[in-house]
Amino acid sequence: MLEDETLEGLLDRYDAIAADTEELVRTVDLDERHPLPRAPWFEPGASWSNRMVFLHIAAETAQHAGHADILRETIDGQKTMG
């Protein structure tokens, strides 16, 4: 958080972005495809559908949440699973 930010403000912003994202998922053509940028990790001419983009975001979010959980477990010694 920056010095001029509040938890309430950040949570409000998160809620607004979540609502915008939910509206996008409901209204966008999930099969529409977009070319990927030229990069060594993408095959030339590769493209992703909007559906793939949303799945990628969900997977990245889950992976990073897992990383944060590992850090929390290291700090407090508590496990949430297993």
Backbone as numpy.savetxt, mean C-alpha at the origin, in Angstrom:
# Nx Ny Nz CAx CAy CAz Cx Cy Cz
5.93 11.90 12.38 5.09 13.08 12.38 5.97 14.32 12.38
5.54 15.29 11.62 6.24 16.57 11.62 5.77 17.40 12.81
6.52 18.42 13.14 6.20 19.22 14.32 4.80 19.83 14.27
4.33 20.19 13.07 3.03 20.84 12.95 1.88 19.85 12.72
2.16 18.55 12.76 1.13 17.54 12.54 0.61 17.01 13.87
-0.65 16.58 13.84 -1.25 15.94 15.01 -1.69 14.54 14.62
-1.83 13.68 15.61 -2.31 12.33 15.34 -3.71 12.39 14.73
-4.56 13.24 15.26 -5.91 13.38 14.73 -5.88 13.79 13.25
-5.01 14.74 12.91 -4.89 15.19 11.54 -4.40 14.09 10.61
-3.42 13.31 11.08 -2.90 12.21 10.26 -3.97 11.13 10.05
-4.72 10.82 11.10 -5.77 9.82 10.97 -6.89 10.30 10.06
-7.22 11.58 10.12 -8.22 12.15 9.21 -7.74 12.04 7.76
-6.47 12.35 7.54 -5.91 12.26 6.17 -5.92 10.81 5.69
-5.57 9.89 6.57 -5.58 8.46 6.22 -6.99 8.04 5.82
-8.00 8.45 6.60 -9.39 8.11 6.29 -9.83 8.68 4.94
-9.41 9.91 4.65 -9.78 10.54 3.38 -9.14 9.80 2.20
-7.88 9.43 2.34 -7.19 8.70 1.27 -7.80 7.31 1.10
-8.16 6.66 2.21 -8.81 5.35 2.13 -10.14 5.46 1.40
-10.91 6.48 1.68 -12.20 6.67 1.00 -11.99 6.90 -0.50
-11.01 7.72 -0.85 -10.70 7.96 -2.27 -10.28 6.66 -2.95
-9.47 5.86 -2.27 -9.00 4.60 -2.84 -10.16 3.63 -3.03
-11.05 3.54 -2.04 -12.21 2.66 -2.18 -13.09 3.07 -3.35
-13.27 4.36 -3.55 -14.06 4.86 -4.68 -13.38 4.50 -6.00
-12.08 4.63 -6.05 -11.34 4.29 -7.26 -11.49 2.80 -7.58
-11.35 1.95 -6.58 -11.47 0.50 -6.79 -12.88 0.16 -7.30
-13.89 0.86 -6.79 -15.27 0.60 -7.22 -15.54 1.07 -8.65
-14.85 2.08 -9.12 -15.23 2.72 -10.38 -14.26 2.48 -11.54
-13.04 2.10 -11.28 -12.05 1.95 -12.35 -12.25 0.61 -13.08
-11.89 0.57 -14.33 -11.91 -0.68 -15.09 -10.71 -1.51 -14.64
-10.97 -2.58 -13.92 -9.88 -3.38 -13.35 -9.04 -4.08 -14.40
-9.58 -4.25 -15.60 -8.84 -4.93 -16.66 -8.04 -3.98 -17.55
-8.23 -2.67 -17.38 -7.46 -1.70 -18.16 -5.98 -1.86 -17.84
-5.16 -1.83 -18.87 -3.72 -2.06 -18.69 -2.93 -0.78 -18.91
-1.78 -0.71 -18.25 -0.89 0.45 -18.36 0.53 -0.05 -18.57
1.27 0.57 -19.47 2.66 0.15 -19.68 3.50 0.45 -18.44
4.42 -0.43 -18.16 5.35 -0.23 -17.05 6.56 0.57 -17.55
7.20 1.30 -16.67 8.37 2.08 -17.10 9.53 1.17 -17.49
10.41 1.70 -18.31 11.61 0.95 -18.66 12.46 0.81 -17.41
12.72 -0.42 -17.02 13.53 -0.68 -15.83 14.10 -2.10 -15.96
15.25 -2.34 -15.35 15.88 -3.67 -15.48 15.00 -4.79 -14.91
14.08 -4.50 -14.01 13.27 -5.55 -13.38 11.96 -5.82 -14.12
11.65 -5.04 -15.17 10.46 -5.29 -15.99 10.91 -5.72 -17.39
10.19 -6.67 -17.96 10.48 -7.05 -19.34 10.09 -5.91 -20.26
10.81 -5.70 -21.36 10.42 -4.64 -22.30 8.98 -4.84 -22.77
8.22 -3.77 -22.77 6.83 -3.82 -23.22 5.85 -4.35 -22.20
6.30 -4.62 -20.98 5.41 -5.16 -19.95 4.35 -4.14 -19.55
3.21 -4.66 -19.14 2.14 -3.79 -18.65 1.42 -4.49 -17.51
0.76 -3.72 -16.68 -0.05 -4.24 -15.58 -1.46 -3.73 -15.73
-2.40 -4.56 -15.32 -3.79 -4.12 -15.25 -3.98 -3.33 -13.95
-5.06 -2.56 -13.89 -5.38 -1.87 -12.64 -5.54 -2.87 -11.51
-6.12 -4.03 -11.81 -6.29 -5.08 -10.80 -4.93 -5.48 -10.22
-3.93 -5.66 -11.09 -2.59 -6.04 -10.63 -1.98 -4.94 -9.77
-2.22 -3.70 -10.15 -1.69 -2.58 -9.36 -2.27 -2.62 -7.95
-3.60 -2.81 -7.83 -4.23 -2.87 -6.51 -3.71 -4.05 -5.70
-3.54 -5.20 -6.35 -3.00 -6.37 -5.65 -1.57 -6.13 -5.18
-0.79 -5.46 -6.01 0.59 -5.15 -5.65 0.63 -4.22 -4.43
-0.24 -3.22 -4.41 -0.30 -2.30 -3.27 -0.67 -3.06 -2.00
-1.66 -3.95 -2.09 -2.07 -4.75 -0.92 -0.92 -5.62 -0.43
-0.21 -6.27 -1.35 0.91 -7.13 -0.97 2.05 -6.32 -0.34
2.37 -5.17 -0.91 3.42 -4.31 -0.35 3.04 -3.83 1.05
1.78 -3.44 1.21 1.31 -2.98 2.52 1.43 -4.09 3.55
1.00 -5.29 3.19 1.10 -6.43 4.11 2.54 -6.74 4.47
3.43 -6.69 3.48 4.84 -6.98 3.73 5.44 -5.96 4.70
5.15 -4.69 4.47 5.72 -3.66 5.34 5.09 -3.68 6.73
3.81 -4.04 6.82 3.19 -4.20 8.13 3.87 -5.33 8.89
4.24 -6.39 8.17 4.96 -7.49 8.80 6.32 -7.05 9.32
7.00 -6.21 8.55 8.29 -5.69 9.00 8.10 -4.86 10.28
7.06 -4.04 10.30 6.80 -3.21 11.48 6.49 -4.09 12.68
5.77 -5.19 12.46 5.43 -6.10 13.56 6.69 -6.76 14.11
7.62 -7.11 13.24 8.89 -7.69 13.69 9.63 -6.69 14.58
9.66 -5.43 14.17 10.33 -4.41 14.98 9.64 -4.26 16.33
8.30 -4.23 16.31 7.56 -4.10 17.57 7.85 -5.28 18.48
7.86 -6.50 17.93 8.15 -7.69 18.74 9.55 -7.61 19.34
10.48 -7.07 18.58 11.85 -6.92 19.07 11.90 -5.95 20.26
11.07 -4.92 20.18 11.06 -3.91 21.24 10.36 -4.41 22.49
9.14 -4.99 22.33 8.37 -5.33 23.53 8.36 -6.81 23.88
8.91 -7.66 23.01 9.00 -9.08 23.30 7.69 -9.83 23.17
6.62 -9.16 22.82 5.32 -9.80 22.70 5.10 -10.31 21.27
4.45 -11.45 21.16 4.13 -12.01 19.86 2.61 -11.96 19.68
2.18 -11.66 18.46 0.75 -11.65 18.19 0.29 -12.96 17.59
1.21 -13.73 17.05 0.87 -15.02 16.45 1.96 -16.02 16.76
1.60 -17.27 16.97 2.57 -18.35 17.12 3.29 -18.44 18.42
